[in-house]
């Protein structure tokens, strides 16, 4: 991601602003993606292990 911003600065100011926005957007999307993956894994493991120990 850092290379994206560096390449943007070498082109022009407008491109550097856009590349910075894209970088920040990608970083901001990490939290919702990780939360969704966690919920999916938790739901898929919900019934695993129940009733096996007596």
N, C-alpha and C positions, 0 to 999 in steps of 0.2 A: 504494500500500500504506500509506503514512503516513496518508492520509485515513481509512483503515479504523480504525486505532488511535485517531485523534482522535475519530472518531464514536463509538467504543466508550466512550471516557472520558466523553463527554457524556451517555451513557445511564446506566451504572452500573459499579460495580467488577467485577462478574462478567462483564459484556459486554466490558469493557476487557481483562480477562485472556484471554477467549476470542479477541478480535480480535488480541491480541499473539501468541497461539499460532498463529493462522491465518497471520499475517504471517511468523512464523519458519518455519512449515512450508513456505510457498511459497518462501521463500529457500533452505531446505534442499533442496528438490526441484530447484533449478536445476542443481546439480552432476550428479546422475544423468541428467537429461534431456540436458544438453550432452554427456556422455560417450556416451550411446546414439546421439545424432545423429552424433557423430564416428565411431563404429564403423560406422554405416550408410553414411555417406559414403565412408569408407575402403574398405568392401567393395564398394560400387557402382563405385568407380574403380579397383579392383584390376587389371582387365584392360585398362584404357584406356591406349593409348600403347605397348603392347608390340608389337614386330615392325614398327613403322612406320618406324624409322630403320635404314638399312643402311649 
